Amino acid sequence: MAGHQRDLRLEQTWRHHCRRQQASGQTARAYCRQHDLAETAFHYWRRTIAERDREVQRATAAPTFVPVTVVGPSAADSPIDIRLAGGHRVRVRAGCDRELLAAVLGLLGSRPC
């Protein structure tokens, strides 16, 4: 669906059907037959919705922090260099906005630049 605008009403309709099918205990085939839905469309939308939900989770996940060892003299105004697994480095100074730092680390940790 790259390049196409999302039809949110259509997505909501299929989300509704996916939830109802799961709650019903019926197989996808039986549910689709009962509700006059194309089984291939049902499977497409179930997969697409799951992928979209995973993307949202990845984009909003909090960064994972690891233990830190401070090396060398520490002073209140000395910056801290953070090296991320992907090779990125972030330099942080005292008084840094914690929410902004968490957002930046989350972006750098979730996808390559």
Long-range contacts (C-beta under 8 A, 24 or more apart in sequence): 1-48, 11-45, 11-49, 11-52, 14-41, 14-42, 14-45, 14-46, 14-49, 15-49, 17-42, 17-45, 18-42, 18-45, 18-46, 18-49, 58-110, 58-111, 59-110, 61-106, 61-110, 62-102, 62-106, 63-102, 63-105, 63-106, 63-109, 64-109, 84-108, 84-109, 85-109, 86-112, 88-113
